[in-house]
Every structure is written in C-alpha cells, then in structure tokens.
C-alpha cells in the first residue's frame, strides 16, 4: 500500500496534478463559503449579492465594476457564477459519494463471493448501464418535485433537503445522478476483487477462520480504495456536467444560481451580442471540469501500481 505522504509527494511532483489539486481546493473553499454566506443571509433575511437586482443596470457589459457584466435583472454575473460553484460542488460530492458507496460495495461483494451474488450484481449494473440516464434523472426529479411520493418519503426528502440547504427537487436530481453513475466503478472494483481473493493474504485469513465480511472489510476494501478515490474525481466531473444539463433543461436549481441556468438564460440573448453571462458560466464550468480530470489522472498515476513505475 502507498503511504499518504508518498501519494502527496507524487502528486505535487506533477505540475499539472498539483495545479489541478489547488484549483479544485479553491472551488471547494468557494462553494463552502457561498453555502455559509447563503445560510447567514437567509437567517438574517438579507438579500444575497447574487440576487441583488438593479433594473437600471440591466445588460451592462464587462467593466471594472462588473467584471462579467450584469444580466437581465441587473444582477452581477460574476457573483452568480461564483455562487454556482456551490451547486456544482454539492452535486459532485453527493452524487459521487452515492455512486462510490453503491459501486464499491456491490463490486467487492460480487468479486469476492462470486456465484449468485456475482450474477445478481452483474445483472444490476448491466440493467442500470442500459437505462437512458438523463430520462431517469428527469423522471426522478419530477416524481419528487411534484410531490408524487408517499407522505412519509416526502417528509424524509424535505428533511434531508433542509439539512443540505437544497430544494427537494434538486436533491432528487443529485440522488438520481448518483444512482446512474455507479456502474463503471462497480465493474472495475469487481474485477480487482477477483484478483485479490486469490492472493495469499486472503487465503491465510480464510484458513484462520476470519469471517468473510471481515476479510472484505480488512483486506479487500483497503486494496481497492485507490480505485474509489480515482473514480470519485471522475464521477464528480460527470455529475457536475449532468447537473448543468439538467438545470439547462429547467429541472435543476431555481432558487440558487446554477451554471446550467445561467447558460440557458444567456443563450436566449446571445443573438443580441450579450455574451458575457454564457461566457462566465462556461469558463467557471470548464475550469472545474478540466481540473477534476487532470486531478483524476494524477491520482491514478500516484495510487495505481500499474502506472506508478512508468
């Protein structure tokens, strides 16, 4: 196993990986700051800066006062793009976390136990991989957003939404993205577990009478953890992109700035030469996605033994 210190050393020896890690950390810090700021504004009944409208300043082009201009209500486009970091990071963490939890758990179980367990998991991820992800996400969002769930389930969703400071419909989007994103990591973890279960240390644990689930927890999961970290960053990027698409279609965040919503609003006025709202959302999204993909490559090189010695 690679120690944490050596992993960090390898990442920071890679200039692209180190820069990507710093940029991702800045996005995460910005998202956390915006979440705290929005909660404080809500508690004090103060209008956040990204909602502060001035009809006399509609469609101002980029300037020293407004670096990315203003939108159709006179709101700062830069402030809204920065606030969109919170939506992006939130969906990435929630969706990728759900995907890793399901994918790693099922993949390890299928690879270790084999037989009926393996057949069931293979059928599950084959079924989910065959589903049109976008339609599933939109349907799930409508199911929750239009209050079609039973009262008890709806109360749970509303409670979780309040805790995460997220609308129930948007939370449904986050969960649905996670439920459609676990298949790839499940396949990879299943394959790796099949190799690990024949290793000497696993055989020794079996001979010693260690329970199967204890072997999985102590010997299998720590040895596939690097895969979970790598695929977490890649799934994070995919979740951000999917949330932008869903918001662009009008099924995502409405009460909080989102890059997809900004792109949807901006494209309607692009023909009038008002390009800055679309440009701001696209640049912020591009910066996060590029950094996540570069960080995923750096983590793969640092954690995966197959790439470590290249």
C-alpha positions as CSV (number, residue, x, y, z in Angstrom):
1,X,0.0,0.0,0.0
2,X,1.1,3.5,-0.8
3,X,1.5,5.8,2.2
4,X,-0.4,9.1,2.3
5,X,2.9,11.1,2.3
6,X,4.3,9.4,-0.8
7,X,1.0,9.9,-2.6
8,X,1.0,13.6,-1.9
9,X,4.7,13.8,-2.9
10,X,3.9,12.1,-6.3
11,X,1.0,14.4,-7.0
12,X,3.0,17.6,-6.2
13,X,5.9,16.4,-8.4
14,X,3.4,16.5,-11.3
15,X,2.9,20.2,-12.0
16,X,-0.4,19.7,-13.7
17,X,-1.7,17.5,-10.9
18,X,-0.5,19.9,-8.3
19,X,-2.2,22.9,-10.1
20,X,-5.4,20.9,-10.6
21,X,-5.5,20.0,-6.9
22,X,-5.1,23.6,-5.9
23,X,-7.8,24.8,-8.3
24,X,-10.2,22.1,-7.1
25,X,-9.5,23.1,-3.5
26,X,-10.2,26.7,-4.4
27,X,-13.5,25.7,-5.9
28,X,-14.4,23.6,-2.8
29,X,-13.5,26.5,-0.5
30,X,-15.5,28.9,-2.6
31,X,-18.5,26.6,-2.5
32,X,-18.3,26.2,1.2
33,X,-18.0,29.9,1.7
34,X,-21.1,30.5,-0.6
35,X,-23.1,27.9,1.4
36,X,-22.3,29.6,4.7
37,X,-23.0,33.1,3.2
38,X,-26.4,32.0,1.8
39,X,-27.4,30.4,5.1
40,X,-26.4,33.5,7.0
41,X,-28.3,35.8,4.6
42,X,-31.4,33.6,4.9
43,X,-31.2,33.6,8.7
44,X,-30.9,37.4,8.8
45,X,-33.4,38.0,6.0
46,X,-30.8,39.7,3.8
47,X,-30.8,39.6,0.0
48,X,-27.6,37.8,-1.1
49,X,-25.3,39.7,-3.5
50,X,-26.0,37.2,-6.3
51,X,-29.8,38.1,-6.1
52,X,-29.3,41.8,-5.7
53,X,-31.2,43.3,-8.7
54,X,-31.0,46.8,-10.2
55,X,-33.2,47.3,-13.2
56,X,-31.3,50.4,-14.2
57,X,-28.1,48.3,-14.7
58,X,-29.6,45.7,-17.0
59,X,-27.2,44.1,-19.5
60,X,-24.2,46.1,-18.7
61,X,-21.1,44.8,-20.5
62,X,-17.9,43.7,-18.6
63,X,-16.2,46.6,-16.8
64,X,-14.1,47.4,-13.8
65,X,-17.2,47.5,-11.6
66,X,-18.8,44.3,-13.1
67,X,-16.0,42.1,-14.4
68,X,-18.5,39.8,-16.2
69,X,-21.3,42.4,-16.7
70,X,-24.9,42.2,-15.5
71,X,-27.8,40.0,-16.5
72,X,-31.4,40.8,-17.5
73,X,-32.3,41.9,-13.9
74,X,-29.1,43.9,-13.3
75,X,-27.5,41.3,-11.2
76,X,-23.8,40.7,-11.1
77,X,-22.9,37.8,-13.5
78,X,-19.6,37.2,-11.6
79,X,-21.4,36.9,-8.3
80,X,-23.9,34.4,-9.8
81,X,-21.1,32.4,-11.4
82,X,-19.2,32.2,-8.1
83,X,-22.4,31.2,-6.3
84,X,-22.8,28.5,-8.9
85,X,-19.7,26.8,-7.5
86,X,-21.8,25.8,-4.5
87,X,-24.4,23.9,-6.7
88,X,-21.6,22.3,-8.7
89,X,-19.6,21.1,-5.7
90,X,-22.7,19.9,-3.8
91,X,-23.9,17.8,-6.7
92,X,-20.4,16.4,-7.2
93,X,-19.9,15.4,-3.6
94,X,-23.4,13.9,-3.1
95,X,-23.7,12.1,-6.5
96,X,-20.1,10.8,-6.5
97,X,-20.5,9.7,-2.8
98,X,-23.6,7.8,-3.6
99,X,-22.0,6.2,-6.7
100,X,-18.9,5.2,-4.8
101,X,-20.9,3.7,-1.9
102,X,-23.0,1.6,-4.2
103,X,-20.4,0.7,-6.7
104,X,-17.6,-0.2,-4.3
105,X,-19.9,-2.2,-2.0
106,X,-21.5,-4.2,-4.8
107,X,-18.3,-4.7,-6.8
108,X,-16.4,-6.0,-3.8
109,X,-19.3,-8.4,-2.8
110,X,-19.6,-9.7,-6.4
111,X,-15.9,-10.2,-6.9
112,X,-15.3,-11.9,-3.5
113,X,-18.4,-14.1,-3.1
114,X,-19.0,-14.9,-6.8
115,X,-21.9,-17.3,-7.7
116,X,-25.4,-16.0,-7.3
117,X,-24.1,-12.8,-5.7
118,X,-21.9,-12.1,-8.7
119,X,-24.7,-12.9,-11.2
120,X,-27.1,-10.6,-9.4
121,X,-24.7,-7.7,-9.3
122,X,-23.7,-8.2,-13.0
123,X,-27.5,-8.1,-13.9
124,X,-28.0,-5.0,-11.8
125,X,-25.1,-3.0,-13.3
126,X,-26.0,-4.2,-16.8
127,X,-29.6,-3.0,-16.3
128,X,-28.6,0.4,-15.0
129,X,-26.0,0.9,-17.7
130,X,-28.7,0.2,-20.3
131,X,-31.0,2.9,-18.9
132,X,-31.2,6.3,-20.5
133,X,-29.6,8.2,-17.6
134,X,-31.0,11.7,-18.5
135,X,-34.6,10.4,-18.7
136,X,-34.2,8.6,-15.4
137,X,-32.9,11.7,-13.7
138,X,-35.6,14.0,-15.1
139,X,-38.3,11.4,-14.2
140,X,-37.0,11.1,-10.6
141,X,-36.8,14.9,-10.3
142,X,-40.4,15.2,-11.4
143,X,-41.5,12.5,-9.1
144,X,-40.1,14.3,-6.1
145,X,-40.5,17.9,-7.2
146,X,-44.2,17.4,-7.9
147,X,-44.9,15.7,-4.6
148,X,-45.8,12.4,-6.1
149,X,-44.0,10.4,-3.3
150,X,-45.9,9.0,-0.3
151,X,-46.2,11.4,2.6
152,X,-43.6,9.6,4.8
153,X,-41.0,9.5,2.0
154,X,-41.7,13.1,1.1
155,X,-41.1,14.2,4.7
156,X,-37.8,12.4,4.7
157,X,-36.7,14.1,1.5
158,X,-37.8,17.5,2.7
159,X,-35.9,17.0,6.0
160,X,-32.7,16.0,4.1
161,X,-33.2,18.9,1.8
162,X,-33.4,21.4,4.7
163,X,-30.3,19.8,6.2
164,X,-28.3,20.2,3.0
165,X,-29.9,23.6,2.2
166,X,-31.3,22.2,-1.1
167,X,-34.7,22.1,-2.7
168,X,-36.3,18.6,-2.7
169,X,-36.5,18.5,-6.5
170,X,-32.8,19.4,-6.8
171,X,-31.8,16.9,-4.1
172,X,-33.7,14.3,-6.2
173,X,-31.5,15.3,-9.2
174,X,-28.4,14.8,-7.1
175,X,-29.5,11.4,-5.9
176,X,-30.6,10.3,-9.4
177,X,-27.2,11.2,-10.8
178,X,-25.6,9.1,-8.1
179,X,-27.9,6.2,-8.8
180,X,-26.9,6.2,-12.5
181,X,-23.2,6.7,-12.1
182,X,-22.0,3.7,-10.1
183,X,-21.8,1.0,-12.8
184,X,-18.3,1.8,-14.1
185,X,-16.6,1.7,-10.6
186,X,-18.6,-1.4,-9.8
187,X,-17.1,-3.2,-12.8
188,X,-13.6,-2.1,-12.0
189,X,-13.8,-3.0,-8.3
190,X,-15.4,-6.4,-9.1
191,X,-12.5,-7.2,-11.5
192,X,-9.9,-6.1,-9.0
193,X,-11.5,-8.0,-6.1
194,X,-11.5,-11.2,-8.2
195,X,-7.7,-10.9,-8.4
196,X,-7.3,-10.1,-4.7
197,X,-9.4,-13.0,-3.5
198,X,-6.8,-15.5,-4.8
199,X,-3.9,-13.8,-3.1
200,X,-2.0,-15.4,-0.2
201,X,-3.1,-13.0,2.5
202,X,-6.7,-13.6,1.7
203,X,-6.2,-17.4,1.7
204,X,-4.4,-17.1,5.0
205,X,-7.3,-15.1,6.5
206,X,-9.8,-17.8,5.4
207,X,-7.7,-20.6,6.8
208,X,-7.5,-18.7,10.1
209,X,-11.3,-18.7,10.2
210,X,-11.8,-15.0,9.7
211,X,-15.5,-14.2,8.7
212,X,-16.0,-13.4,5.0
213,X,-17.3,-9.9,5.5
214,X,-14.4,-9.2,7.9
215,X,-12.0,-10.2,5.1
216,X,-13.7,-7.9,2.7
217,X,-13.6,-5.0,5.1
218,X,-10.0,-5.6,6.3
219,X,-8.2,-6.9,3.2
220,X,-10.3,-6.2,0.1
221,X,-11.6,-2.7,0.6
222,X,-8.3,-1.1,1.6
223,X,-6.7,-2.6,-1.6
224,X,-9.4,-1.1,-3.9
225,X,-9.6,2.2,-2.1
226,X,-7.3,3.8,-4.6
227,X,-9.8,3.0,-7.3
228,X,-12.6,4.6,-5.3
229,X,-10.6,7.8,-5.0
230,X,-9.7,7.9,-8.7
231,X,-13.3,7.2,-9.8
232,X,-14.7,9.6,-7.3
233,X,-12.9,12.5,-9.1
234,X,-14.1,11.3,-12.5
235,X,-17.7,10.7,-11.3
236,X,-17.6,14.2,-9.7
237,X,-16.8,15.8,-13.0
238,X,-19.5,13.7,-14.8
239,X,-22.1,14.7,-12.1
240,X,-21.3,18.4,-12.5
241,X,-21.8,18.1,-16.2
242,X,-25.1,16.3,-15.8
243,X,-26.4,18.8,-13.3
244,X,-25.6,21.6,-15.8
245,X,-27.5,19.8,-18.5
246,X,-30.5,19.2,-16.2
247,X,-30.5,22.8,-15.0
248,X,-30.2,24.0,-18.6
249,X,-33.4,22.0,-19.3
250,X,-35.2,23.7,-16.4
251,X,-35.3,20.8,-14.0
252,X,-32.4,21.8,-11.7
253,X,-31.8,24.6,-9.2
254,X,-34.2,27.6,-9.4
255,X,-33.8,29.3,-6.0
256,X,-30.0,29.3,-6.2
257,X,-27.6,30.2,-9.0
258,X,-26.6,27.3,-11.3
259,X,-24.2,27.4,-14.3
260,X,-26.8,25.4,-16.3
261,X,-29.5,28.0,-15.6
262,X,-27.1,30.8,-16.5
263,X,-26.2,29.1,-19.8
264,X,-29.9,28.7,-20.5
265,X,-30.6,32.4,-19.8
266,X,-27.5,33.6,-21.6
267,X,-28.2,31.7,-24.9
268,X,-31.5,33.5,-25.3
269,X,-29.7,36.8,-25.6
270,X,-26.6,35.7,-27.4
271,X,-28.0,36.9,-30.7
272,X,-28.2,40.4,-29.3
273,X,-24.5,40.4,-28.6
274,X,-25.0,39.8,-24.8
275,X,-22.4,37.1,-24.5
276,X,-20.9,37.6,-21.0
277,X,-23.4,35.5,-19.0
278,X,-22.9,32.5,-21.2
279,X,-19.1,33.0,-21.2
280,X,-18.9,33.3,-17.4
281,X,-20.8,30.1,-16.7
282,X,-18.9,28.2,-19.4
283,X,-15.5,29.4,-18.1
284,X,-16.2,28.5,-14.5
285,X,-17.6,25.1,-15.5
286,X,-14.6,24.5,-17.8
287,X,-12.1,25.3,-15.1
288,X,-13.6,22.9,-12.6
289,X,-14.1,20.0,-15.1
290,X,-10.6,20.4,-16.5
291,X,-9.0,20.4,-13.0
292,X,-11.0,17.4,-11.9
293,X,-9.9,15.4,-15.0
294,X,-6.3,16.4,-14.5
295,X,-6.5,15.5,-10.8
296,X,-8.0,12.1,-11.7
297,X,-5.1,11.4,-14.0
298,X,-2.6,12.5,-11.3
299,X,-4.3,10.3,-8.7
300,X,-4.2,7.3,-11.0
301,X,-0.5,7.7,-11.5
302,X,0.1,8.2,-7.8
303,X,-2.1,5.4,-6.5
304,X,-2.3,2.7,-9.2
305,X,0.7,0.4,-9.0
306,X,0.4,-0.3,-12.8
307,X,1.1,3.4,-13.5
308,X,3.3,4.2,-10.6
309,X,6.5,2.9,-12.1
310,X,6.1,4.2,-15.6
